[in-house]
Amino acid sequence: MFEVGLIRVITLDDPKQLTIHGNLIESLYPGIAVESACIPNQPEGIHSAELCREAIPKIVELACAKFANKDMILVSCADDPGVEEIKAALPGMPVTGGGESAVAAALRYGPNIGVLGIIDQAPKAYRRILEGRLVGNYRPDGVFSTLDLQTPAGYAACIETAKKMAADDCDVIALGCTGLATIGIATELERVSGLPVIDPVVAMGAFVALEAARKKVRAGL
């Protein structure tokens, strides 16, 4: 079994909410066991540069204290906070985040990529990797944090935004917040837009599967 530590960047008391991303990965990729944990004192997750700065030390501390013996660590956030810092603190540990995973997957489907997220600019991995190929960053009306996605109004606004992205000639929609995975909206966005939609949590799972396969190859299995 390939063991993964998954860090949620929003503080959650409900075990079902805490493990929803890990459970999704386990359901899609056999042979992977995910243990989830969240950082403290981050009730709104990360939706600003200030909140990101506050979160990074907590993310790295949690990774080192709880997941140093895992086969891989995931940071379940599209902005990839703490990913590089964890790599520096735990040399040799495979680490990825929702952002870089989603962007890599999105490029499979076409050069004109739209990002649907919760802030007014695309997360850093999207901007860095998609230079010249980013149609635009789209924030649904009334959505400013991951909590807004869990309301009927937030869900409906995401649907309308996906339709606009199709009209703007996007080839693919890359979700710019892992909270969109929490509400399981990707399939509905594909239906209303006619476009492939990349869920960052599903994309992280694909990279976990790749690392698990590499481990088997190294072991001669």
Kinemage of the C-alpha trace (Angstrom):
@kinemage 1
@onewidth
@group {chain A} dominant
@subgroup {mainchain}
@vectorlist {calphas} color= white
{ca met a 1} P 0.000 0.000 0.000
{ca phe a 2} L 1.303 3.447 -0.973
{ca glu a 3} L 0.793 5.754 2.020
{ca val a 4} L 0.002 9.434 1.547
{ca gly a 5} L -0.341 12.319 3.961
{ca leu a 6} L -2.852 14.932 2.825
{ca ile a 7} L -2.901 18.388 4.370
{ca arg a 8} L -6.124 20.398 4.387
{ca val a 9} L -5.457 24.129 4.635
{ca ile a 10} L -8.789 24.887 6.281
{ca thr a 11} L -9.483 24.017 9.917
{ca leu a 12} L -12.166 21.323 10.079
{ca asp a 13} L -13.807 19.632 13.065
{ca asp a 14} L -16.056 17.308 11.058
{ca pro a 15} L -14.172 14.069 10.232
{ca lys a 16} L -16.271 13.584 7.101
{ca gln a 17} L -15.292 16.995 5.771
{ca leu a 18} L -11.669 16.462 6.768
{ca thr a 19} L -11.315 13.224 4.830
{ca ile a 20} L -13.432 14.017 1.762
{ca his a 21} L -10.438 14.752 -0.495
{ca gly a 22} L -8.491 11.731 0.674
{ca asn a 23} L -11.521 9.510 0.265
{ca leu a 24} L -11.969 10.748 -3.303
{ca ile a 25} L -8.378 9.846 -4.158
{ca glu a 26} L -8.681 6.405 -2.544
{ca ser a 27} L -11.896 5.706 -4.467
{ca leu a 28} L -10.306 6.529 -7.818
{ca tyr a 29} L -6.810 5.092 -7.404
{ca pro a 30} L -6.527 1.563 -5.931
{ca gly a 31} L -3.599 0.709 -3.713
{ca ile a 32} L -3.356 4.161 -2.157
{ca ala a 33} L -4.069 4.906 1.510
{ca val a 34} L -4.559 8.559 2.458
{ca glu a 35} L -4.341 9.993 5.962
{ca ser a 36} L -5.722 13.524 6.227
{ca ala a 37} L -4.963 16.282 8.722
{ca cys a 38} L -5.739 19.994 8.836
{ca ile a 39} L -3.851 23.014 10.077
{ca pro a 40} L -5.146 24.940 13.114
{ca asn a 41} L -6.693 28.398 13.318
{ca gln a 42} L -7.512 28.682 9.623
{ca pro a 43} L -11.344 28.658 9.624
{ca glu a 44} L -11.697 30.278 6.177
{ca gly a 45} L -8.878 28.386 4.483
{ca ile a 46} L -6.667 30.442 2.191
{ca his a 47} L -8.107 33.180 0.011
{ca ser a 48} L -5.578 35.998 0.374
{ca ala a 49} L -1.822 36.551 0.415
{ca glu a 50} L -1.979 37.299 4.137
{ca leu a 51} L -3.785 34.055 4.939
{ca cys a 52} L -1.280 32.182 2.789
{ca arg a 53} L 1.643 33.652 4.746
{ca glu a 54} L -0.042 32.645 7.988
{ca ala a 55} L -0.690 29.124 6.750
{ca ile a 56} L 2.701 28.136 5.333
{ca pro a 57} L 4.555 27.620 8.650
{ca lys a 58} L 1.608 25.580 9.956
{ca ile a 59} L 1.599 23.438 6.823
{ca val a 60} L 5.313 22.702 7.039
{ca glu a 61} L 5.121 21.970 10.765
{ca leu a 62} L 2.238 19.546 10.224
{ca ala a 63} L 4.028 17.815 7.350
{ca cys a 64} L 7.177 17.280 9.394
{ca ala a 65} L 5.415 16.256 12.607
{ca lys a 66} L 2.814 13.892 11.147
{ca phe a 67} L 3.747 12.809 7.649
{ca ala a 68} L 7.540 12.512 7.511
{ca asn a 69} L 7.299 8.722 7.240
{ca lys a 70} L 4.728 8.666 4.444
{ca asp a 71} L 5.509 7.810 0.829
{ca met a 72} L 4.191 11.165 -0.397
{ca ile a 73} L 2.663 14.390 0.909
{ca leu a 74} L -0.147 16.384 -0.710
{ca val a 75} L -1.134 19.958 0.072
{ca ser a 76} L -4.791 20.149 -0.883
{ca cys a 77} L -4.872 23.740 -2.058
{ca ala a 78} L -4.696 25.189 -5.567
{ca asp a 79} L -2.149 27.794 -4.487
{ca asp a 80} L 0.325 25.057 -3.415
{ca pro a 81} L 1.245 26.781 -0.137
{ca gly a 82} L 4.194 25.199 1.612
{ca val a 83} L 4.986 22.709 -1.154
{ca glu a 84} L 8.496 24.003 -1.797
{ca glu a 85} L 9.112 24.525 1.916
{ca ile a 86} L 8.140 20.915 2.687
{ca lys a 87} L 10.503 19.685 -0.042
{ca ala a 88} L 13.309 21.672 1.599
{ca ala a 89} L 12.455 20.382 5.078
{ca leu a 90} L 12.048 16.738 3.978
{ca pro a 91} L 14.582 16.122 1.181
{ca gly a 92} L 13.618 13.290 -1.121
{ca met a 93} L 9.966 13.330 -0.116
{ca pro a 94} L 7.611 13.532 -3.119
{ca val a 95} L 5.349 16.552 -2.525
{ca thr a 96} L 2.750 18.195 -4.720
{ca gly a 97} L -0.223 20.523 -4.432
{ca gly a 98} L -3.532 20.950 -6.156
{ca gly a 99} L -2.356 23.800 -8.351
{ca glu a 100} L 0.625 22.326 -10.141
{ca ser a 101} L -1.204 19.014 -10.514
{ca ala a 102} L -4.287 20.620 -12.066
{ca val a 103} L -2.249 22.735 -14.490
{ca ala a 104} L -0.236 19.749 -15.707
{ca ala a 105} L -3.440 17.805 -16.321
{ca ala a 106} L -5.200 20.733 -18.011
{ca leu a 107} L -2.467 21.077 -20.614
{ca arg a 108} L -3.434 17.625 -21.891
{ca tyr a 109} L -6.727 19.025 -23.188
{ca gly a 110} L -5.698 22.139 -25.115
{ca pro a 111} L -3.649 25.335 -25.078
{ca asn a 112} L -6.420 27.773 -24.099
{ca ile a 113} L -7.060 27.250 -20.421
{ca gly a 114} L -9.510 29.041 -18.171
{ca val a 115} L -9.257 28.989 -14.390
{ca leu a 116} L -12.374 28.976 -12.221
{ca gly a 117} L -11.518 29.924 -8.663
{ca ile a 118} L -12.301 32.033 -5.623
{ca ile a 119} L -9.841 34.928 -5.931
{ca asp a 120} L -9.296 37.673 -8.492
{ca gln a 121} L -6.112 36.208 -9.963
{ca ala a 122} L -5.155 32.677 -10.832
{ca pro a 123} L -3.070 30.828 -8.217
{ca lys a 124} L 0.687 31.095 -8.676
{ca ala a 125} L 1.256 27.708 -10.345
{ca tyr a 126} L -1.374 28.492 -12.949
{ca arg a 127} L 0.179 31.881 -13.742
{ca arg a 128} L 3.721 30.493 -13.848
{ca ile a 129} L 3.078 27.460 -16.032
{ca leu a 130} L 0.319 28.865 -18.236
{ca glu a 131} L 2.024 32.054 -19.363
{ca gly a 132} L 0.541 32.904 -22.760
{ca arg a 133} L -2.039 30.109 -22.553
{ca leu a 134} L -4.325 31.448 -19.841
{ca val a 135} L -7.586 32.698 -21.352
{ca gly a 136} L -8.553 34.233 -18.035
{ca asn a 137} L -9.171 33.795 -14.348
{ca tyr a 138} L -12.876 33.603 -13.526
{ca arg a 139} L -14.299 34.196 -10.050
{ca pro a 140} L -18.034 33.469 -9.756
{ca asp a 141} L -20.197 36.374 -8.568
{ca gly a 142} L -20.484 36.467 -4.798
{ca val a 143} L -17.732 33.904 -4.220
{ca phe a 144} L -14.778 35.102 -2.155
{ca ser a 145} L -13.755 32.050 -0.101
{ca thr a 146} L -14.121 28.281 -0.099
{ca leu a 147} L -17.051 28.638 2.329
{ca asp a 148} L -19.049 30.553 -0.293
{ca leu a 149} L -18.863 27.544 -2.608
{ca gln a 150} L -20.922 25.519 -0.159
{ca thr a 151} L -24.002 27.738 -0.531
{ca pro a 152} L -26.728 27.312 -3.177
{ca ala a 153} L -25.905 30.781 -4.508
{ca gly a 154} L -22.215 29.924 -4.794
{ca tyr a 155} L -22.948 26.664 -6.601
{ca ala a 156} L -25.270 28.413 -9.070
{ca ala a 157} L -22.708 31.156 -9.691
{ca cys a 158} L -20.101 28.522 -10.585
{ca ile a 159} L -22.492 27.016 -13.139
{ca glu a 160} L -23.041 30.387 -14.812
{ca thr a 161} L -19.305 31.073 -14.817
{ca ala a 162} L -18.575 27.784 -16.584
{ca lys a 163} L -21.034 28.721 -19.336
{ca lys a 164} L -19.219 32.039 -19.798
{ca met a 165} L -15.870 30.270 -20.008
{ca ala a 166} L -17.183 28.107 -22.838
{ca ala a 167} L -18.410 31.229 -24.624
{ca asp a 168} L -14.943 32.756 -24.214
{ca asp a 169} L -13.427 29.851 -26.183
{ca cys a 170} L -11.633 28.106 -23.354
{ca asp a 171} L -10.505 24.602 -24.329
{ca val a 172} L -10.577 23.351 -20.754
{ca ile a 173} L -11.596 24.558 -17.302
{ca ala a 174} L -8.993 24.139 -14.558
{ca leu a 175} L -10.549 24.481 -11.126
{ca gly a 176} L -8.598 26.990 -9.054
{ca cys a 177} L -9.766 25.907 -5.612
{ca thr a 178} L -9.883 22.468 -4.018
{ca gly a 179} L -13.112 23.569 -2.337
{ca leu a 180} L -14.721 22.917 -5.709
{ca ala a 181} L -13.746 19.270 -5.244
{ca thr a 182} L -15.414 19.317 -1.832
{ca ile a 183} L -18.763 20.197 -3.407
{ca gly a 184} L -18.263 17.703 -6.257
{ca ile a 185} L -19.187 20.151 -8.992
{ca ala a 186} L -16.810 19.112 -11.791
{ca thr a 187} L -19.223 16.745 -13.544
{ca glu a 188} L -21.994 19.351 -13.597
{ca leu a 189} L -19.603 22.001 -14.908
{ca glu a 190} L -18.635 19.662 -17.739
{ca arg a 191} L -22.297 19.079 -18.548
{ca val a 192} L -23.269 22.759 -18.762
{ca ser a 193} L -20.113 23.953 -20.518
{ca gly a 194} L -19.295 21.040 -22.807
{ca leu a 195} L -15.654 21.409 -21.745
{ca pro a 196} L -13.322 19.063 -19.868
{ca val a 197} L -13.013 20.175 -16.251
{ca ile a 198} L -9.888 19.426 -14.221
{ca asp a 199} L -10.500 18.800 -10.531
{ca pro a 200} L -7.282 19.545 -8.594
{ca val a 201} L -7.851 16.752 -6.071
{ca val a 202} L -8.371 14.170 -8.826
{ca ala a 203} L -5.246 15.560 -10.525
{ca met a 204} L -3.212 15.175 -7.325
{ca gly a 205} L -4.364 11.578 -7.166
{ca ala a 206} L -3.008 10.969 -10.647
{ca phe a 207} L 0.415 12.122 -9.519
{ca val a 208} L 0.175 9.918 -6.441
{ca ala a 209} L -0.556 6.968 -8.719
{ca leu a 210} L 2.514 7.856 -10.776
{ca glu a 211} L 4.723 7.965 -7.679
{ca ala a 212} L 3.272 4.661 -6.502
{ca ala a 213} L 4.108 3.090 -9.863
{ca arg a 214} L 7.647 4.493 -9.719
{ca lys a 215} L 8.101 2.976 -6.263
{ca lys a 216} L 7.044 -0.434 -7.624
{ca val a 217} L 9.446 -0.135 -10.554
{ca arg a 218} L 12.315 0.755 -8.212
{ca ala a 219} L 11.459 -2.252 -6.064
{ca gly a 220} L 11.499 -4.484 -9.116
{ca leu a 221} L 7.850 -5.432 -8.799
